[in-house]
Amino acid sequence: MRKVAVLTGTRGEYGIYASVLDAIDERPDLDYKLIVTGMHLSKKFGYTIKEIKKDDRKIGAQVPMLKYEDTLVGMVKNTGIAIIGIAQALEKIRPDVILVLGDRGEQLAAAMAGAHMNIPVAHLHGGEVSGTIDESIRHAITKFVHIHLPATRKSEERIIKLGEKKENIYLVGAPGIDAVNKKGRMNRKEVADYFDFDPKKILVLAVQHPVTTEFEYGQGNMKIIADALIGLDEQTVCIYSNSDAGYTKMMKSLDFSIKDAGNEKKIKVYKTLPYEIFISLMKQADVMIGNSSSGVIEAPSCKMPYVLVGTRQQGREKAESVLEVPYNKDAILSAVDRALNDKEFKKIVKTCKKPYDPFGDANAGRRVAEVLATFIITPDLLQKKIIY
């Protein structure tokens, strides 16, 4: 039986992994242990390891890493702590393969540790394009890992262009879309009741993360988002950002703006939400605003329009249901108006192609598990070389 070490540092990653972990549980030839780190172990972000324990998932190690100040240099130092802690966790768990996801520092730390320790590493959501430091981290992970699990056909092509062997690349789709199809079972009234909202009125979801390459502008950009939400004056759920450098000032700006406007009953801010609640909210909300990748990847499958603000997801493959706007209050409000009231656009939202769902069968998790169980581990796999 192969043992898989699965690295998770954020609430979003954990939700994306759900169908993969379920698929591993279904197989007699696979087992897993979670390495839990990052935001999961921080009270500032809701201490979300509680949700992991509540789901009765198998935790192999906990690696605290958010120990330094909320600055660019602090972000680097925290990544260094993650490398050391994850290496120690891998030494304890002794997995046959490591599974990492996306483009965060802790995921790069796991890929680096695995490569140095001669443990095969598999990577979900490689080959994608975006703004901020995420772009560099994602492609760096691609060069450290051994098995590639892209979500889209274009991502598969980019990984080949990065000099990776085609036989080690497996198109699987986005596991997060499995959750859209299999979880989030609350109806609109149940979702509205959870937030003490009126189900007959507009419901807005907002998530805005830091952009490290715009560190000095983060607080001001968050103020623009907050002003737009206040100007929109609809029932809104705001969720705290991730732990990238600049989040403290951004969240203070959000909280202050809403309190100063007296909109706390209409615009409600949460450090985190249980994943079932979050997916249900995505499926029932009328529009999403911000710069989270969930708006690009999962929102189209929820048939929800997304107003994408700023540069964080710049260059990503996008469904036609995604409206890109700059940091400008009027531009944001204009896009929201189109999303809510343009009949032709609403038709597009319901019928547009979804690049992150290439198979349309909500079985990405099972495809990932199949690859993890069956790929052949050889010295040649670990001795990586660029192919051109």
Number of C-alpha atoms within 10 A of each C-alpha: 10 15 19 26 26 27 25 27 26 21 23 17 15 24 20 24 24 19 25 23 23 14 19 22 14 13 14 10 15 18 19 23 19 23 23 25 24 27 22 24 21 17 11 13 21 19 16 24 23 13 17 18 11 9 10 9 15 15 16 16 20 18 22 19 24 20 13 13 14 17 16 14 12 16 21 14 16 20 21 15 18 25 23 15 22 28 20 15 21 21 11 11 18 14 20 19 22 30 26 27 25 22 24 21 24 27 27 25 23 31 32 20 23 25 19 13 12 14 20 23 28 28 26 26 24 28 27 24 18 18 17 17 16 21 21 14 19 25 20 16 28 26 18 22 27 26 27 29 29 26 25 23 17 16 21 23 16 17 22 18 14 15 14 24 19 15 10 16 20 18 21 26 28 28 28 27 27 25 23 22 16 11 18 19 16 17 13 18 14 17 24 20 11 12 15 14 19 14 17 9 11 16 22 23 24 24 21 27 23 27 24 21 16 14 16 11 14 24 20 15 23 24 22 20 25 24 19 20 26 19 13 16 14 15 23 27 20 23 20 23 22 22 20 20 23 25 24 19 16 23 23 13 20 23 19 14 21 21 12 10 12 12 17 15 14 18 22 17 19 12 16 19 17 14 19 16 17 19 26 20 28 27 26 25 25 19 24 28 25 24 25 22 17 19 28 25 23 25 26 30 27 21 22 24 30 30 27 27 23 18 18 25 24 17 12 15 18 19 21 16 27 20 19 19 19 13 18 15 19 15 16 24 18 12 21 23 13 16 24 15 11 12 11 10 15 17 12 15 23 15 13 14 16 21 20 28 25 17 15 14 11 20 21 27 25 21 18 27 22 17 18 24 20 11 12 10 13 9 9 8 17 18 10 15 12 10 11 8
